[in-house]
Every structure is written in C-alpha cells, then in structure tokens.
Amino acid sequence: MTPELSIIVPILNEEEQLRCLLTDLLRQTNIDFEVILSDGGSIDNPAAVVAEYRRFCGYPISLHVGEKGRGRQLNAGIAKARTSWLLLLHVDSRFQDELALRRGLNLMKDFKTSLVAGRFPLHFRHTESQEPSAGYYYYEWKTRLPREECIHGDQGFLLNRETFQRVGHFRENLPVMEDTDFAERLRRIGRWVLLPSEISTSARRFETEGLWQRQLLNALIMCFRSIGWEDFFTDAISVYRQQGVGEALRIRPFFRQVRRSMKRLPLKQRLGIWYRSGSYVRGHAWQLAFALDAKRAFKKMFRSGRGKSAGLICLNRSITC
C-alpha cells in the first residue's frame, strides 16, 4: 500500500487514548494513510500498543521516540512522513464520519495554491455527568470562525508539505500554544479553510481544570505570544510544573509570575508591555458580542455554528462605519 496521507500524532503517556485513536482510524474508508506516532518519552510502553495493532490494522504505524515538547515532537514526526499530505492530530481526536479524511483531502486537493490549510469544525466529548453548557458551545462555534486566534491544534491541521515548509517549523521554545502560533503564521501568508466533517476532542482537561480557568490562562498566553513577550514563557514553565495533575487549575500563580517578571524590567519596557497588551485586548473585543450570540443560539438549541451572529455583524458594521 502506498499511502497518500501521513497522520502525525504527538504522544506522551497516553496508552488508553492511543488505543482509542488507532481503533477509531480503522473506520476511515476510501483512503490509504500511514500513522506516525511521535513519542516524547512515554513510560507506559506505547511500543507494545503499536506491535499489537500492527497485527490486525490495515494501515502502517511507526513509532519514533525523541525529546518531550509538542512542537518538537510534531517537527520530528513530520520529518518521518513519507507523503506530501500531512494531517496533524491530537491523540484524543475522533471522527464520526467514516469519510472524514477522504472528504477533507479531496477538498484540499481542489485548491491550486499551496498556501492553504484545512481544519475541522470541533465538537467536545463530555463525560456522562457533564451537562451541555453555553461555554463549551461558544468555543465549538468559535472554531468555525475565520478570525484571528480561533484555530487550534485540537481541530486537526491538514496541509501539504510545501505549505508546512513555507510557513516554517513549529516553535520548540513554546511550552504551549505552538499550534496557535503556527496557525497565525500561516494566516499571515495564506489562508485556512473549514473542512466538511466534524472532529471531536475530549473535554477531560477542561472538566478537570475548569473551563473558564483554562480559557483565561489560554487568553493570557495568546496575548503574550502575540505581543512577543518571550520572558513570560520561560518563567511560566516552573509554574506549570507546580500544577498538580488531576486538580483544578490555579490561575493566581501565573498572575504572580507575571508581576514578578514585570518587576525585573525597566519602566519603559513595562509600559510597552501594558500598551501592547491593551491593544491586543481591544482587538479581541468582538468576542463579547459573539458570546451574546452564542448564548442566544445555545438557548434555542441550535447546532454549533448554525445560530445567527447578529451581535457580531452589528459590531463589524459599526467598526467599518
């Protein structure tokens, strides 16, 4: 079999999720693909899982072990890919549509320019005890918007190798948000398209850490990534290591670290960070109008992305005028 698509998955101690993903991919039809697992040093023996699945699955699987770090692992996995088309997935990604990969790849091949990449509309999978909420609905709908910083790695990135090379490798010095950084670099020189089928991802992290706590921290990270304050990411690594596994995310330590990092800077640099941060927040004020749209659509039980964006449209018109 000659694959036409290489699926790259970074993993780290995810045996249960890995088994589920490899089983889920068996359902994909009308497409030949290979799966490349880029391991960051797992201690739960993913090699045994790969050996087991190789005996009965209909697609080739390879396992490559290297240094930990999602950006580093993605780059290493892409370097091992045998095809010109790449699909970058999280290990907890799932597809309900058996033709999701076929339809996605067909759409991408229709574009004549190389600077186009695709991502799937996102759906969160919850535990049985988790009730649907407007918060999750908001973020699911947001993944469908063609706006700045609305595209993340849990949607899956489908692109050809030439596009990847022109955008550049994933940054390996970012502890998080390396996917958003890559998405925004691509946006500046190309475009993103929404693929036909839906992808689902586990909400386990949000359910454990707290949805709003995690999104608040993500907003802080995206702000400092956007304005180029690199010191925050260097300092935040130690704060991440202090977070307990399986408990609610603590936000205050990150804000205390921001304050300590700011105190080390000269006044002029501190003022510059505050100014650029304020400009960043102002540029994302549209999310307030969009949140109201999402709340109304959720109450009316519309599917994600099917409601009316009256508030967002009104805001855009006022800005244009």
ZINOR-V163891 format. One record per residue. RES is the residue in one letter. PSI is psi in whole degrees, -180 to 180 (NA if undefined). OMEGA is omega as a letter, one per 30 degrees, with the letter a starting at -180 (NA if undefined). Layout:
[[RES,PSI,OMEGA] [RES,PSI,OMEGA]]
This chain:
[[M,131,l] [T,110,a] [P,150,l] [E,-2,a] [L,135,l] [S,123,l] [I,118,a] [I,126,a] [V,113,l] [P,137,a] [I,156,l] [L,104,l] [N,56,a] [E,48,a] [E,-47,a] [E,-48,l] [Q,-35,a] [L,-44,l] [R,-43,a] [C,-41,l] [L,-48,a] [L,-36,l] [T,-42,a] [D,-39,a] [L,-20,l] [L,-24,a] [R,-14,a] [Q,131,a] [T,163,l] [N,28,l] [I,139,l] [D,128,a] [F,163,l] [E,153,l] [V,126,l] [I,115,l] [L,120,l] [S,102,a] [D,136,l] [G,21,l] [G,44,a] [S,149,l] [I,6,a] [D,18,l] [N,64,l] [P,-22,l] [A,-36,l] [A,-38,l] [V,-45,l] [V,-45,l] [A,-38,l] [E,-46,a] [Y,-28,l] [R,-25,a] [R,-23,a] [F,-14,a] [C,156,a] [G,16,l] [Y,150,l] [P,141,l] [I,133,l] [S,148,a] [L,128,l] [H,128,a] [V,133,l] [G,-158,a] [E,150,l] [K,149,a] [G,119,a] [R,-44,l] [G,-44,a] [R,-42,a] [Q,-39,l] [L,-46,l] [N,-42,a] [A,-41,l] [G,-41,l] [I,-37,l] [A,-24,a] [K,-9,a] [A,142,a] [R,-10,a] [T,170,l] [S,-12,l] [W,132,a] [L,137,l] [L,117,a] [L,118,a] [L,154,l] [H,156,a] [V,-20,l] [D,17,l] [S,144,l] [R,154,l] [F,131,l] [Q,-34,l] [D,122,a] [E,-14,l] [L,19,a] [A,-46,a] [L,-40,l] [R,-47,a] [R,-39,l] [G,-45,a] [L,-38,l] [N,-43,l] [L,-44,a] [M,-35,a] [K,-17,l] [D,-20,a] [F,131,a] [K,-26,l] [T,151,a] [S,-18,a] [L,53,l] [V,137,l] [A,154,a] [G,154,l] [R,151,a] [F,146,l] [P,141,a] [L,144,l] [H,137,l] [F,134,l] [R,126,a] [H,162,l] [T,164,a] [E,-27,a] [S,-10,a] [Q,121,l] [E,148,l] [P,144,a] [S,157,l] [A,-28,a] [G,-49,l] [Y,-39,l] [Y,-43,l] [Y,-47,a] [Y,-31,l] [E,-44,l] [W,-37,a] [K,-33,l] [T,-15,a] [R,-6,a] [L,142,l] [P,52,a] [R,166,a] [E,135,l] [E,30,l] [C,-2,a] [I,128,a] [H,167,a] [G,-24,a] [D,-6,l] [Q,-11,a] [G,133,l] [F,121,l] [L,116,a] [L,164,l] [N,166,a] [R,-35,a] [E,-41,l] [T,-45,l] [F,-44,a] [Q,-36,a] [R,-33,l] [V,-38,a] [G,161,a] [H,161,l] [F,140,l] [R,132,a] [E,-3,l] [N,4,l] [L,123,l] [P,-25,l] [V,170,l] [M,21,l] [E,-28,l] [D,-43,l] [T,-39,l] [D,-45,l] [F,-43,a] [A,-40,a] [E,-33,l] [R,-38,l] [L,-40,a] [R,-36,a] [R,-26,a] [I,-8,a] [G,-142,a] [R,157,l] [W,143,l] [V,153,l] [L,125,a] [L,160,a] [P,-38,a] [S,161,a] [E,146,l] [I,145,l] [S,150,l] [T,153,a] [S,138,l] [A,13,a] [R,-39,a] [R,-42,l] [F,-39,a] [E,-33,l] [T,-49,a] [E,-26,a] [G,125,a] [L,-50,a] [W,-33,l] [Q,-47,a] [R,-41,a] [Q,-33,l] [L,-44,l] [L,-40,l] [N,-41,l] [A,-40,l] [L,-44,a] [I,-45,a] [M,-35,l] [C,-51,a] [F,-30,l] [R,-43,a] [S,-39,a] [I,-5,l] [G,27,l] [W,87,a] [E,-31,a] [D,-31,a] [F,-42,a] [F,-36,l] [T,-44,a] [D,-31,a] [A,-19,a] [I,-43,l] [S,-33,l] [V,-40,l] [Y,-42,a] [R,-21,l] [Q,-12,a] [Q,130,l] [G,144,l] [V,135,l] [G,24,l] [E,166,a] [A,141,a] [L,134,l] [R,118,a] [I,-35,a] [R,-41,l] [P,-32,l] [F,-40,l] [F,-35,l] [R,-37,l] [Q,-38,l] [V,-44,a] [R,-43,l] [R,-42,a] [S,-38,l] [M,-37,a] [K,-26,a] [R,-14,a] [L,151,l] [P,156,a] [L,-42,a] [K,-40,l] [Q,-38,l] [R,-45,l] [L,-37,l] [G,-40,l] [I,-43,l] [W,-42,a] [Y,-48,a] [R,-35,l] [S,-41,l] [G,-40,l] [S,-38,l] [Y,-47,l] [V,-44,l] [R,-39,l] [G,-16,l] [H,17,l] [A,-19,l] [W,-23,a] [Q,-23,l] [L,-46,l] [A,-41,a] [F,-36,l] [A,-38,l] [L,-40,l] [D,-45,a] [A,-39,a] [K,-43,l] [R,-43,a] [A,-37,l] [F,-43,l] [K,-32,l] [K,2,l] [M,35,l] [F,150,l] [R,153,a] [S,129,l] [G,-5,a] [R,-10,a] [G,174,l] [K,139,l] [S,55,a] [A,-46,a] [G,-41,a] [L,-41,l] [I,-43,l] [C,-42,l] [L,-43,l] [N,-39,l] [R,-40,a] [S,-36,l] [I,-41,a] [T,-41,l] [C,NA,NA]]
